[in-house]
Structure formats: structure tokens, C-alpha cells
Amino acid sequence: MKNVILTDEEVEQILARAQRGPDPDDEIEPRAVEAWYEAERGLVMFKLKNGCVFGFPPSEDSYWGLNGASPAQLAEVEPVEDGYGLHWEELDADIAVPGLLLRMLNVKAWYAKWLGGAKSEAKAAAARENGKKGGRPRKQPVAPKRGGRRKSAQAGD
């Protein structure tokens, strides 16, 4: 084991991080710890803090501003802002990791379907069957509350 000599400033930074504790966003947001370009596959790759590895084709969508970039330029990718984004200095391009994943995995479309927000033939058939039985039961109206105090019966009334 090597002896490591730290400066006072490095020790203070380590202590400050330890006192702050873990960042709660690290537990819920995808953060990149590593990024690289695989020229053979034509993919920009990045590894998340939880160990998952993702890759995407940079030239497929002009949305990211990476189409037309050379492999050497794409290889200059680095995680920035605690892994929240990917940055290419020469290309002046930045991509937010959560947004990249949402867009590339098309989360909007499949999440709505997964939660039942999308129309399907099975859903339509179930609605037709329910309609044959009279449809959804109507809500019964709730009797209005009476205001004021009730008069009690008096002896001799």
C-alpha cells in the first residue's frame, strides 16, 4: 500500500464532503461517472454511478448537435457537473444525462401506455363488454346536510 500525501486544502475538501453527507439526488437521478466514444460501434458510451452502461449513436439525431463530428472530436467527451451532463469542449455541445435517457428510451410514449393512458384494442373491447352490462355504475347523489341545530321536543308539545 502506498503512502499518499495530501495537501491541507485536499484534506479540507474531503472533510467538507464527508460532513455534508451523500447527495440525495445521487440516489434518484442518473449521473455519469465515465464517458467515451467507441468508434468501431459508432456509439457515445457512458457509465452511470449505479454501474449501468448506455450508448447512443451521435449522428442519428441532430437534436444533440453532434452530427457531423469526427470520431476524434466525439472521443473528447467528459462527464460534467457531478455527472449530470456530458460535455464536448471543441464541439461546444452539452447533453443532460437524464434528458438523454428520457429521449433515447422514448419514456413519454411507453410510460403512458404502461400506466394505461394509451388506447389499445384490449382496452376498447373491455369497454364494449362493460357497456353491454349497462356501463359504469352511476354515482349515487349524497343527501345534503341540514344546517342549524335541531329543535328538541319539549314536554307538552
ROSE-4610 file (N, C-alpha, C; in Angstrom, 1 decimal, always signed):
// ROSE-4610
residu = [M/M/M/K/K/K/N/N/N/V/V/V/I/I/I/L/L/L/T/T/T/D/D/D/E/E/E/E/E/E/V/V/V/E/E/E/Q/Q/Q/I/I/I/L/L/L/A/A/A/R/R/R/A/A/A/Q/Q/Q/R/R/R/G/G/G/P/P/P/D/D/D/P/P/P/D/D/D/D/D/D/E/E/E/I/I/I/E/E/E/P/P/P/R/R/R/A/A/A/V/V/V/E/E/E/A/A/A/W/W/W/Y/Y/Y/E/E/E/A/A/A/E/E/E/R/R/R/G/G/G/L/L/L/V/V/V/M/M/M/F/F/F/K/K/K/L/L/L/K/K/K/N/N/N/G/G/G/C/C/C/V/V/V/F/F/F/G/G/G/F/F/F/P/P/P/P/P/P/S/S/S/E/E/E/D/D/D/S/S/S/Y/Y/Y/W/W/W/G/G/G/L/L/L/N/N/N/G/G/G/A/A/A/S/S/S/P/P/P/A/A/A/Q/Q/Q/L/L/L/A/A/A/E/E/E/V/V/V/E/E/E/P/P/P/V/V/V/E/E/E/D/D/D/G/G/G/Y/Y/Y/G/G/G/L/L/L/H/H/H/W/W/W/E/E/E/E/E/E/L/L/L/D/D/D/A/A/A/D/D/D/I/I/I/A/A/A/V/V/V/P/P/P/G/G/G/L/L/L/L/L/L/L/L/L/R/R/R/M/M/M/L/L/L/N/N/N/V/V/V/K/K/K/A/A/A/W/W/W/Y/Y/Y/A/A/A/K/K/K/W/W/W/L/L/L/G/G/G/G/G/G/A/A/A/K/K/K/S/S/S/E/E/E/A/A/A/K/K/K/A/A/A/A/A/A/A/A/A/A/A/A/R/R/R/E/E/E/N/N/N/G/G/G/K/K/K/K/K/K/G/G/G/G/G/G/R/R/R/P/P/P/R/R/R/K/K/K/Q/Q/Q/P/P/P/V/V/V/A/A/A/P/P/P/K/K/K/R/R/R/G/G/G/G/G/G/R/R/R/R/R/R/K/K/K/S/S/S/A/A/A/Q/Q/Q/A/A/A/G/G/G/D/D/D]
num = [1/1/1/2/2/2/3/3/3/4/4/4/5/5/5/6/6/6/7/7/7/8/8/8/9/9/9/10/10/10/11/11/11/12/12/12/13/13/13/14/14/14/15/15/15/16/16/16/17/17/17/18/18/18/19/19/19/20/20/20/21/21/21/22/22/22/23/23/23/24/24/24/25/25/25/26/26/26/27/27/27/28/28/28/29/29/29/30/30/30/31/31/31/32/32/32/33/33/33/34/34/34/35/35/35/36/36/36/37/37/37/38/38/38/39/39/39/40/40/40/41/41/41/42/42/42/43/43/43/44/44/44/45/45/45/46/46/46/47/47/47/48/48/48/49/49/49/50/50/50/51/51/51/52/52/52/53/53/53/54/54/54/55/55/55/56/56/56/57/57/57/58/58/58/59/59/59/60/60/60/61/61/61/62/62/62/63/63/63/64/64/64/65/65/65/66/66/66/67/67/67/68/68/68/69/69/69/70/70/70/71/71/71/72/72/72/73/73/73/74/74/74/75/75/75/76/76/76/77/77/77/78/78/78/79/79/79/80/80/80/81/81/81/82/82/82/83/83/83/84/84/84/85/85/85/86/86/86/87/87/87/88/88/88/89/89/89/90/90/90/91/91/91/92/92/92/93/93/93/94/94/94/95/95/95/96/96/96/97/97/97/98/98/98/99/99/99/100/100/100/101/101/101/102/102/102/103/103/103/104/104/104/105/105/105/106/106/106/107/107/107/108/108/108/109/109/109/110/110/110/111/111/111/112/112/112/113/113/113/114/114/114/115/115/115/116/116/116/117/117/117/118/118/118/119/119/119/120/120/120/121/121/121/122/122/122/123/123/123/124/124/124/125/125/125/126/126/126/127/127/127/128/128/128/129/129/129/130/130/130/131/131/131/132/132/132/133/133/133/134/134/134/135/135/135/136/136/136/137/137/137/138/138/138/139/139/139/140/140/140/141/141/141/142/142/142/143/143/143/144/144/144/145/145/145/146/146/146/147/147/147/148/148/148/149/149/149/150/150/150/151/151/151/152/152/152/153/153/153/154/154/154/155/155/155/156/156/156/157/157/157]
x = [+0.8/+0.0/+0.9/+0.5/+1.3/+0.9/+1.8/+1.5/+1.2/+0.0/-0.4/-0.3/+0.3/+0.4/-0.6/-1.5/-2.5/-2.1/-2.5/-2.3/-3.4/-3.2/-4.2/-5.6/-5.5/-6.7/-7.4/-6.7/-7.4/-8.0/-7.4/-7.9/-9.2/-9.2/-10.4/-11.5/-11.2/-12.3/-12.9/-12.1/-12.5/-13.4/-13.0/-13.8/-15.1/-15.1/-16.3/-17.3/-16.8/-17.7/-18.3/-17.5/-17.9/-18.9/-18.8/-19.7/-21.1/-21.0/-22.3/-23.1/-22.5/-23.2/-23.5/-24.1/-24.4/-25.5/-25.3/-26.3/-27.5/-28.7/-29.9/-30.2/-29.8/-30.0/-29.3/-28.2/-27.4/-28.2/-29.2/-30.0/-31.1/-31.5/-32.7/-32.4/-31.3/-31.1/-29.9/-30.0/-28.9/-27.7/-26.6/-25.4/-24.2/-23.6/-22.5/-21.2/-20.4/-19.1/-18.0/-18.3/-17.4/-18.1/-17.3/-17.9/-16.7/-17.1/-16.1/-16.8/-16.1/-16.6/-16.0/-16.9/-16.5/-16.6/-15.5/-15.5/-16.0/-15.6/-16.0/-17.5/-18.1/-19.6/-20.3/-19.6/-20.2/-21.1/-20.7/-21.6/-20.8/-21.5/-21.0/-21.5/-20.6/-21.0/-20.8/-21.6/-21.4/-21.8/-21.1/-21.4/-22.0/-23.1/-23.8/-23.2/-23.5/-23.0/-23.5/-24.6/-25.2/-24.6/-23.6/-23.0/-23.6/-24.7/-25.3/-24.5/-24.4/-23.7/-24.7/-24.7/-25.6/-24.7/-25.3/-24.6/-25.7/-25.3/-26.2/-25.4/-26.1/-25.4/-25.5/-24.4/-24.4/-24.9/-24.8/-25.2/-26.6/-27.3/-28.7/-29.7/-29.4/-30.3/-29.6/-30.0/-29.3/-29.7/-30.6/-31.1/-29.9/-28.9/-27.8/-26.7/-26.7/-25.7/-24.3/-24.4/-23.2/-23.0/-24.1/-24.0/-22.9/-22.1/-21.0/-19.7/-19.7/-18.5/-17.6/-16.3/-15.3/-15.2/-14.8/-14.5/-13.6/-12.6/-11.6/-12.3/-13.2/-14.0/-14.9/-15.6/-16.5/-15.8/-14.6/-13.8/-13.5/-13.6/-13.3/-14.4/-15.3/-16.5/-16.0/-16.7/-16.4/-17.6/-17.8/-18.9/-18.6/-19.7/-19.5/-20.7/-20.5/-21.5/-21.9/-20.9/-21.2/-21.9/-21.6/-22.2/-23.6/-24.1/-25.4/-25.4/-24.3/-24.2/-23.0/-23.0/-21.9/-21.5/-20.2/-19.7/-18.6/-18.7/-17.6/-17.1/-15.9/-15.4/-15.3/-14.6/-14.4/-15.7/-16.7/-17.9/-18.9/-18.5/-19.4/-20.8/-20.8/-22.0/-22.1/-23.4/-23.6/-25.0/-25.0/-26.2/-26.5/-27.7/-28.1/-28.4/-27.7/-27.9/-29.4/-30.1/-31.5/-32.3/-32.1/-32.8/-32.5/-31.2/-30.7/-31.4/-31.5/-32.1/-33.6/-34.3/-35.7/-36.0/-35.2/-35.4/-35.1/-33.9/-33.5/-34.3/-34.8/-35.7/-37.1/-37.4/-38.8/-39.8/-39.4/-40.1/-41.5/-41.7/-43.0/-44.1/-43.7/-44.6/-44.9/-43.9/-44.2/-44.7/-44.4/-44.8/-46.3/-46.9/-48.3/-49.0/-48.4/-49.0/-49.0/-47.9/-47.7/-48.6/-49.0/-49.9/-51.3/-51.6/-53.0/-53.5/-52.6/-53.0/-53.2/-52.7/-52.8/-54.0/-54.5/-55.6/-55.1/-55.9/-55.5/-56.8/-56.6/-57.8/-58.3/-57.5/-57.9/-58.7/-58.3/-59.0/-60.4/-60.4/-61.7/-62.6/-62.2/-63.0/-63.6/-62.8/-63.2/-64.3/-64.1/-65.2/-66.5/-66.4/-67.6/-68.3/-67.6/-68.2/-68.9/-68.2/-68.8/-70.0/-70.1/-71.2/-72.4/-72.2/-73.3/-73.9/-73.2/-73.7/-74.4/-74.4/-75.1/-74.0/-72.8/-71.8/-71.4/-70.6/-70.1/-71.3/-71.4/-72.5/-72.4/-73.6/-73.7/-73.4/-72.8/-72.6/-74.0/-74.2/-75.4/-75.2/-76.2/-76.1/-76.1/-75.3/-75.2/-76.3/-77.0/-78.1/-77.4/-78.0/-77.4/-77.5/-76.5/-76.5/-77.5/-78.2/-79.1/-78.3/-78.6/-77.9/-78.6/-77.9/-78.5/-78.7/-79.2/-79.4/-80.9/-81.0/-82.4/-83.1/-84.3/-85.1/-85.5/-85.3/-85.7/-87.1/-87.8/-89.2/-89.3/-90.1/-90.4/-91.5/-91.5/-92.6/-93.9/-94.9/-96.1/-96.3/-95.4/-95.6/-96.5]
y = [-1.2/+0.0/+1.2/+2.2/+3.4/+4.4/+5.2/+6.3/+7.5/+8.1/+9.3/+10.5/+11.5/+12.8/+13.8/+14.3/+15.2/+16.6/+17.6/+19.0/+19.3/+20.4/+20.8/+21.1/+21.7/+22.0/+20.8/+19.7/+18.4/+17.8/+17.9/+17.3/+18.0/+19.3/+20.2/+19.8/+19.6/+19.3/+17.9/+17.0/+15.6/+15.7/+16.4/+16.6/+17.3/+18.3/+19.0/+18.1/+17.3/+16.3/+15.3/+14.8/+13.8/+14.4/+15.7/+16.3/+16.6/+16.9/+17.2/+15.9/+14.8/+13.5/+13.3/+12.1/+11.8/+12.8/+13.0/+13.9/+13.1/+13.5/+12.7/+12.5/+13.5/+13.3/+12.2/+11.8/+10.6/+9.3/+9.3/+8.1/+8.0/+9.1/+9.1/+9.6/+10.3/+10.8/+10.0/+9.7/+9.1/+10.1/+9.7/+10.5/+9.7/+10.3/+9.7/+9.8/+8.7/+8.7/+8.6/+8.1/+7.9/+8.1/+8.6/+8.7/+8.5/+7.9/+7.6/+7.4/+7.4/+7.1/+5.8/+4.9/+3.7/+3.8/+4.1/+4.3/+3.1/+1.9/+0.7/+0.5/+0.8/+0.7/+2.0/+3.1/+4.4/+4.9/+4.6/+5.0/+5.8/+6.8/+7.6/+6.7/+6.3/+5.5/+6.3/+5.9/+6.5/+5.5/+5.5/+4.7/+5.5/+5.0/+5.7/+5.3/+6.0/+5.7/+4.4/+3.9/+2.6/+1.5/+1.7/+0.7/+0.4/+0.9/+0.7/+1.5/+0.8/+1.5/+1.6/+2.9/+3.2/+3.7/+3.6/+4.1/+4.6/+5.7/+6.2/+6.7/+6.6/+7.0/+8.5/+9.2/+10.7/+11.3/+10.6/+11.2/+11.0/+10.2/+9.8/+10.9/+11.8/+12.9/+14.2/+15.2/+16.5/+17.2/+16.7/+17.3/+17.6/+16.7/+16.8/+17.7/+18.0/+18.9/+18.2/+16.9/+16.1/+15.5/+15.6/+15.1/+15.8/+15.1/+15.7/+15.8/+15.4/+15.5/+14.3/+14.5/+13.4/+12.5/+11.3/+10.4/+11.0/+11.7/+12.3/+13.4/+14.1/+15.1/+14.5/+13.4/+12.7/+12.0/+11.6/+11.0/+11.9/+13.2/+14.2/+14.4/+13.5/+13.6/+13.4/+14.2/+14.0/+14.4/+13.6/+14.0/+15.3/+16.1/+17.4/+17.6/+18.5/+18.9/+17.7/+17.0/+15.8/+14.7/+14.6/+13.5/+13.8/+15.0/+15.4/+15.6/+15.9/+16.1/+15.6/+15.5/+15.1/+16.4/+16.6/+17.8/+17.6/+18.3/+18.3/+19.7/+20.0/+21.3/+21.9/+21.1/+21.6/+21.8/+20.9/+21.0/+22.0/+22.5/+23.3/+22.7/+21.4/+20.7/+20.1/+20.2/+19.6/+18.9/+17.8/+16.9/+16.6/+16.8/+16.4/+14.9/+14.2/+12.7/+12.3/+12.9/+12.5/+12.7/+13.9/+14.2/+13.3/+12.9/+12.0/+10.6/+10.1/+8.8/+8.9/+9.9/+10.1/+10.1/+10.8/+10.9/+9.6/+9.1/+7.9/+6.6/+6.6/+5.4/+5.7/+6.9/+7.2/+7.0/+7.5/+7.2/+7.8/+9.0/+9.6/+8.6/+8.0/+7.2/+5.9/+5.2/+3.9/+4.0/+5.1/+5.3/+5.5/+6.3/+6.5/+5.2/+4.4/+3.1/+2.1/+2.2/+1.3/+1.6/+2.9/+3.4/+3.4/+3.0/+2.9/+4.1/+5.1/+6.3/+6.2/+5.1/+4.9/+4.0/+4.2/+3.4/+2.1/+1.0/-0.3/-1.0/-2.0/-2.8/-3.6/-4.0/-4.8/-3.8/-2.6/-1.6/-1.3/-1.1/-0.9/-2.0/-3.3/-4.5/-4.5/-4.2/-4.3/-3.2/-2.1/-1.0/-1.4/-2.1/-2.6/-3.6/-4.5/-5.5/-4.9/-3.9/-3.2/-2.4/-1.9/-1.2/-2.2/-3.4/-4.4/-4.7/-4.5/-4.7/-3.5/-2.4/-1.2/-0.1/-0.4/+0.6/+0.8/+1.8/+2.1/+2.5/+2.0/+2.4/+3.9/+4.5/+5.9/+6.2/+7.3/+7.7/+8.1/+7.6/+8.0/+9.4/+10.2/+11.6/+11.5/+12.3/+12.4/+13.4/+13.0/+13.8/+15.1/+16.2/+17.5/+17.5/+18.1/+18.2/+19.3/+19.1/+20.1/+21.1/+22.3/+23.3/+23.6/+24.2/+24.6/+23.5/+23.9/+22.9/+22.4/+21.2/+20.6/+21.1/+21.3/+21.6/+20.3/+20.3/+19.1/+19.2/+18.1/+18.1/+18.6/+19.5/+20.0/+19.2/+19.0/+18.4/+19.3/+18.7/+19.4/+19.9/+19.6/+20.0/+19.1]
z = [+0.0/+0.0/+0.0/-0.9/-1.0/+0.1/+0.5/+1.4/+0.5/+0.7/-0.1/+0.8/+0.2/+1.0/+0.4/+1.2/+0.8/+1.3/+0.5/+0.9/+2.0/+2.7/+3.6/+2.9/+1.8/+1.0/+0.6/+0.2/-0.2/+1.0/+2.2/+3.4/+3.8/+3.7/+4.0/+3.0/+1.8/+0.8/+1.1/+1.5/+1.8/+3.1/+4.1/+5.3/+5.1/+4.2/+3.9/+3.2/+2.3/+1.6/+2.6/+3.5/+4.4/+5.4/+5.8/+6.7/+6.0/+4.7/+4.0/+3.9/+3.8/+3.6/+2.2/+1.9/+0.5/-0.1/-1.4/-2.1/-2.4/-1.9/-2.2/-3.6/-4.5/-5.9/-6.5/-5.9/-6.4/-6.3/-5.4/-5.3/-6.3/-6.8/-7.7/-9.1/-9.3/-10.7/-11.3/-12.6/-13.3/-13.4/-13.0/-13.0/-13.7/-14.7/-15.4/-14.6/-14.5/-13.9/-14.9/-16.1/-17.1/-18.5/-19.5/-20.8/-21.9/-23.0/-24.0/-25.4/-26.4/-27.8/-28.3/-28.7/-29.3/-30.9/-31.5/-33.0/-33.7/-33.3/-34.0/-34.1/-33.0/-32.9/-33.3/-33.3/-33.6/-32.6/-31.3/-30.2/-29.1/-28.6/-27.4/-26.3/-25.4/-24.3/-23.0/-22.0/-20.6/-19.6/-18.5/-17.3/-16.2/-15.6/-14.5/-13.2/-12.2/-10.8/-10.3/-10.8/-10.4/-11.1/-12.1/-12.8/-14.2/-14.5/-15.9/-16.9/-18.1/-19.2/-20.4/-20.9/-22.0/-23.2/-24.4/-25.6/-26.5/-27.3/-28.3/-29.5/-30.7/-31.9/-32.0/-32.1/-32.1/-33.4/-34.5/-35.8/-36.1/-35.4/-35.7/-35.6/-34.7/-34.4/-34.2/-35.0/-34.9/-33.6/-32.9/-31.6/-30.7/-30.7/-29.7/-30.2/-31.5/-32.0/-32.3/-32.4/-32.6/-34.0/-34.8/-36.2/-36.9/-37.7/-38.5/-37.7/-36.5/-35.7/-36.0/-36.0/-36.3/-35.1/-35.3/-34.2/-33.1/-33.6/-32.7/-31.8/-32.4/-31.6/-30.6/-31.1/-30.2/-29.1/-29.3/-28.2/-27.1/-27.3/-26.2/-25.3/-25.1/-24.2/-22.8/-21.9/-20.5/-19.6/-18.5/-17.6/-16.9/-16.8/-16.1/-15.0/-14.2/-13.2/-12.4/-11.8/-10.9/-11.7/-13.0/-13.8/-14.4/-14.1/-14.6/-16.1/-16.7/-18.1/-18.8/-20.1/-20.9/-21.7/-21.9/-22.5/-23.5/-24.6/-25.7/-25.8/-25.4/-25.4/-26.8/-27.7/-29.1/-29.9/-29.6/-30.3/-29.7/-28.5/-27.7/-27.5/-27.2/-27.0/-25.6/-25.1/-23.7/-23.8/-23.1/-23.1/-21.6/-21.1/-19.8/-19.8/-18.9/-18.9/-18.6/-17.7/-17.5/-18.8/-19.4/-20.7/-21.8/-21.9/-22.9/-22.8/-21.5/-21.3/-21.6/-21.1/-21.4/-22.9/-23.7/-25.1/-25.8/-25.5/-26.2/-25.9/-24.7/-24.3/-24.6/-25.1/-25.5/-24.3/-23.2/-21.9/-22.0/-22.6/-22.7/-23.3/-24.4/-25.1/-24.3/-23.9/-23.3/-21.9/-21.2/-19.8/-19.8/-20.7/-20.8/-21.1/-22.0/-22.3/-21.1/-20.4/-19.2/-18.1/-18.0/-16.9/-17.4/-18.6/-19.1/-19.8/-20.1/-20.7/-22.2/-22.8/-24.2/-24.6/-25.8/-26.2/-26.8/-26.6/-27.2/-27.5/-28.4/-28.8/-27.6/-26.7/-25.5/-24.6/-24.5/-23.6/-24.2/-25.5/-26.2/-26.1/-26.2/-26.1/-24.7/-23.7/-22.3/-22.0/-22.6/-22.5/-23.2/-24.3/-25.0/-24.2/-23.6/-22.7/-21.5/-20.9/-19.8/-20.2/-21.4/-22.0/-22.1/-22.5/-22.6/-21.3/-20.2/-18.8/-18.3/-19.1/-18.6/-18.3/-18.5/-18.3/-16.9/-16.7/-15.3/-14.5/-13.3/-12.4/-12.1/-12.0/-11.7/-10.2/-9.9/-8.6/-8.0/-6.7/-6.0/-5.4/-5.6/-5.0/-3.5/-2.9/-1.4/-0.9/+0.1/+0.6/+1.2/+1.0/+1.5/+3.0/+3.7/+5.1/+5.5/+6.6/+7.1/+8.0/+7.8/+8.6/+9.9/+10.8/+12.1/+13.1/+14.2/+15.3/+15.2/+15.5/+15.6/+16.8/+16.7/+17.9/+18.6/+19.8/+20.6/+21.0/+21.1/+21.5/+23.0/+23.2/+24.5/+25.2/+26.4/+27.1/+26.9/+26.5/+26.3/+24.9/+24.0/+22.6/+21.9]
